Amino acid sequence: MTVPLWAHDIAGDVKVQAYLKPEATSMRVVMRVPLKAMRDIEFPKRGVFLDVERAEPLLRDAVTMWIVSAMELYEDDARVGPPKLIGVKASLESDRSFVAYRDALAHVTSATPSIGDVPAEQVMLDAVLEYPIGSASSQFSIRPKLDRLGMSVVTVLWFLPPEGTVRAFEYTGDAGLVRLDPSWLQAALTFVRLGFFHILDGTDHLLFLFCLVIPFRKLRQLLVIVTSFTVAHSITLIASAFNLAPSALWFPPLIETLIAASIVYMALENIVGTTSVNHRWMITFGFGLVHGFGFSFALHETLQFAGSHLVTSLLAFNVGVELGQVLVLAILVPVLALLFRYVVAERIGTIILSALIAHTGWHWMIERWDVLRKF
C-alpha cells in the first residue's frame, strides 16, 4: 500500500551542506539537505520506505519551495537570480559524495541508479543550482535563510573562489548576510556591529561596567578606568583569537565564574567605600583580562566571517565594544547624577545599588561554580 510521507512535522536537528563555486558567468551551488526537512510536500511511501520513482517529480518542487525561495545570492551587493535547477537526486544518508565539491557535483549530475527501498527518514535531497553572474572574480555574499528547515539547523558552507583560499563556514540558525570573501571594510563594519551589540546584550559585562562607574563619574576618572578595562580585554581577546588561550573544556566555565566573581568583588568594594582611582584602574585591568576571554567566546564562531582580515576584524570588534560602552556610560552617568541628587544620597545610593548587583553576581557565581565543578 502506498501512503504519503507525513510532511507537516518540523524536523529536529537538520544539517545542510553546500558548495558555492563561481565559474565564468555562473555561480554553481551544490547542496545536500535531509528530505525530512521538506515539509508540506507529501512524498509517497511504501510502508516506511520512500517510493523513489513516484517521488522524483516532487523533488524539484521541494528544492524550489524550500531552497530556491529561501536563498538570496548577491554579486557586488546586487541580488542575482533566479537560479536554474541543473539536477536533483535522492541519496542515501550514508553516501560520502559531499566530502569534496567535484565528487558532490558528479554524484548529483550523474545518471546513477535509484537508491531502492530506503526509510524515508534516511533520505537526503541533493541539488545543483546555477545562478547567473557577471564575473567569477566579483565579491559575493549569500543570505541562505535555511533556518526554517528545522528546530536546529546547522549549515556547513564552502566557498571555492577561482583564485585564493577555500573558505569554510559553519553556523547554527540564521547567520544573516554571509560575505563569502569580504573586503577589509566589509569585515570591519561587520565586526564593529557585532562588538557593539555584544556589549549591549552582555548583562554580566554591563553590570561590571555599572559597578565601575557608580563611585567614579567624573570624565577624567572615567577615562582612566574605562581605558584600563579596554586595554586589558583587548590583550586577552587578541591572544585568544590567535589560539594563545587554553582550549580545555574547563576554561570557558572558569572564565564565566571569574566574571561573576569580578562583579561581586567590585560591588563589595563600592560598599566598603574605595575611592582611589589608582586602585580602581589596577583592579579593573586585572578583571579586564578575564572579561577579554569572555568576549573571545562570543567572537570565536564569528571570526570565520572575517575572511583574510583577522586583525582588522579584531580591532573592529573592539571598536564596537567601546562604542557600546560609550553609549551605556552616556546614559548611566547622567541617570546616576539625577538619582543621587534628587532621590537618595550618593553614599546610601551607592551601597543600595552595589548590594543589588552583588546579590545578582553572587547567584551567577554559585551557578557557574556548580558547572565548573563538573570538570
N, C-alpha and C positions, 0 to 999 in steps of 0.2 A: 504493500500500500504506500502511496506517495503522500507525504504530509508536508506542510510548509515549515521551514525553519522559523522558530519563534524569534521574530525580528524586532521586538519592541523593548527588550530589556537593554539597559545601559551596561556595556561591558565594564568589568572591574579594572584590571591592570592591562594596559594596551601599550605595545612598543611599536613605534613607527620607524622605519629605516628609509633613508632617501639619499641618493647621489644626484648632485647637480653639476653638469659639465657643459660649459659654453663651447660651441663648435661653429665657427663661421657665422651663419645667420640664424642659428637656433640654439636655445638652451635646452638640453636634454635632461629630463628628470626621470630617474628610475626609482620606484617606490615599492615598499612592501608594508602592508597593513593587515592585521588579523581580520578575517572575514566576519568574525563575531561583532566587530565594531560597526558594521554596516547595518544600522537599524532602519526600520520602516520599509525594507525590501524583503519580500517573502521568497527566499531561495528554497526550491523544492528539495525534499529529503526522501530517502527510502529508509524508513526506520530512523536510526540515529545517524545514518550516513548521508552525506551531501550527494544529491543526484547531479553530478557534474555536467552531463550532457544537457540536461534541461536548464541548468543554472547558468550556463555560459552566456546566453544573451543578456542576462541580468547583471553580469559582472561589469559591463560597460556602464550600465545605469548607475551602479554603485559607485564607480570611480567618478562619474560626472556629479552625482549628488553629494558625495561626502569628501571628495578630494579637490576636484576642479573648482567647485563652487566656493571652497574654503580658502584655497591658496591664492595669494597675490604676489606676483613677481614684478620687481622694478629694475629698470635699467637706467642708471644715472638719475634716479628718483622719479622716473616716468614709468607708470604702470604699463606692462606689456601683456599681450594675450588677445584673445583666448588661446589656450593650447590645443594642439592636435593630439588625439589619443592614438598612439602608434601601435600599442599592443597591451593585452591584458591576459592574465593567466591565473588559474587557481593552482596553488602549490602546497606541498606538504610542509608542515611546521618544521620537520627535520631537514628540509632542503638547505644546503650550505652555499647556494649561489651568491648570496648577498655579502659574502666576506670580501668581495672585490667588485669594482664597478664593471669591468669587462665581463666577468662571469655572470653578474646580475643581468646585464643588458642582453647577453647571449641567451640566457635562460628564458627571459620573458619573450623575446622575439623569435625564438626557435620553434619549430613545429614538433615539439616533444609529445609523446603520447599522453592520454588522460591519466590523472593521478589515481583513478579507480575509486574503490569504496573507501572513504576516509570519514571518520567522525567530523561532523560539521564544525565542532569547536576547535579542531586542529588544522583547519584550512587557512592558508594565507592568500591574500589577494595581492598580486603583483601587477604593476602597470608601468608603462613608458609613455611619458608626455613630452611634447616638443613645443616650446614657446618661441615665437618669432622675436629675434633681437637684431640690433643694428651692427654690433661688433662684439666679438668674443673678449675683447680687451676692455670693455666698459666696466663700470662699477655696478655690481649687482647687489640687491637685497631682496629678502623674501619675508612675507608675513604668512606663515603656514596656517594659523588658526585651526589646528587639528586637535586642540584640547577637548573639543566636543565629542571626540570619538569614544571616550570612556571616562570612568571616575578618576583614574590616574593615568595620564598619557605621558610616556617618555619618548621623546623624539631624538633620534641619532641621525645627524645630517653631515654629509661630506661634500665639500665644495672643491672641485677639481679645476682650477684655472688653467688656461693654456700654458702659462709660464708661472713659475713660483711654487710655493709650498702648498700642499693639500691642507685644507683647513677642516678640522673636525669639530662639531658642536654636539653637545648632549645636554638636554634640559628637560624639565618636567613642566607640564602645563603649557601656558601661553607665554612665550618669550617676547611677544610683540614683534617689532620690525627687527629682523636679524640682518645686519650688514655683513655680507659674506667675505669681503676683503676691504674693510673700511680705510678711508684716508685718516691722517693723523687728526684732522679737525673733526671728522665724524666720530672718531673714537673718543676724543677729548670731550665733545659735547655730551656723548652718551654717558660717560663716567662722571662728569660734573652733575648730571641729573641723578645718577644712581647715588652718589655721595650725599647730595642734598636731601633726597627723600629717605635715605637710610638713617641719617641722624634724626630726622623728624619722626621716623617710625620706631626708633630705638628708645623705648621707655627707660631702660636702665641707664643709657648714656645721658638722656635728658635729666634724669634725677640727679646724676652725678654732677652735671653742669649746674643744676639748680643749687645744689649744696655749695658749689664753688663760689657762687656769686651772692648768696644771701648776706654774708657779712662784709663783702668787698664789692662795692658797686660804683666806685669812682673810676673814671676812664683809665687813669694810669695803673691802678690796681688790677683792673680787668685785663688790660693789655698784657701785663706781666704774667698773670696766672693763666690766661687762655693761651698765650703764646707757648708757655711751658707745656701745657696739655697738647697743643698742636704738634710741637716738635717731637714730643715723646711718642705719641701714637703714630706719627709718620715714620719714625725709625722702625718700630716693630711691624707696621703694616708693610713696608717695603721689604723688610727682611723675610717676612712670611711669604710674600709674593715670589721671592727668589729661593724658596724652599730652604730657608735657614732656620725655620722653626721646627720643633718636634712634630713628627707625623703620627705619634702613637694615639690610640683611641682615647686614652685618659686625658689628653691635653685640652681638647675643647671644653669638657665639663670642669676641668680645673680652672681654666680662664673664666668661664661663666661664674663659677663660685667666687673667684677673686674679685670680679667686677662687682658682684653683690656685696662682698666684704668692703670694697672701697667706698661704696655708698654709705654703709653703716658707719665706717670709721669717720668719714668726712662729716656726716650728720652729728656724730657724737662730739667731734672736735668743735663744731659750731655751738653745741650746747654748753661745752666746757668754757668756751669763750676765747679761743685762739684768735688773735688779731694781727699777728705778724705776717706781712706779705711775703717776706723771705722764706719763712717756714712753710707757708701755704704753697708757694710755687714749687718748692723742692718736693713736697709730698705729692703735689699734683703731677710732677714729672714722673715720679715712680709709678703712680697709678695710671698715668697716660700710656706708659709702656704696656701695661696689661690691657687697657682698652684698645690699643692698636691691634693686638692679636684678636680681640673680639670683632673689630672692623674687618679683619682679614678673612674671618669665617664667612661673612656675608659676601665678601668680594671674590672669594675663591672660585665659585662657579661662574661668575660673570666675566672673569678675565679671558675666557675663551672668546668673548666678543670684542677683544681688543685688537685682534689681527696681529700685525707685526709691531704694534705701538704700545708695548707693555709699560715702559717708563712713562710715556705721555699719559697713558690711562691711569696709572697710579697717582701721578701728580694731579690729574684732573679730578680723580675721586677725592683726594684731599681738599682740593679747592671747593668741591661740592659740599663736603663735610663742614668746612669753615663757613661757607655761605649760610648753611643751615644753622650753625652755631650763632652767627651774627644775627640772623632773624630771631632766634629764640631769645638772645640777650636783649635785642631791641624791644622785645615785648616784656621780658621778665623785669628788667631794671626799672622802668617807669612804674610797672604794676607794684613792685615791692616798695618803691618810694611812696606811692599813694597809700598803700596798705599801712606802712609804718608811720605815716603822717596823720592819717585820719581815722584809722581803725584800731590799731594796737601799737603799744610802744615797741620800739625796734628790738630791744633785748628780749622782751616777752615773746614777740612775734617770731624772732629767730629761733627761740627754744621750741615753740609750738610747731612751727613748720619743720624744723630739723627732727623733732621727735616723731612726727608723722612719717617722714622719709625714712628714718632709722627703722621704724616698725615695718614698713614695706620691704626695705632692703634686708632686714633680718629674716623675714619669711622666705624671701628669694634665696638667701644664703643657705638656709636649712634645707630647702627643697633641692637645691643644686648640689649640696653636700651629699645628700642621700643618693643622688645619681652618681656622683664621683666615687663614693664608697664601693660601688659595684665593680669598679675597675681595679 
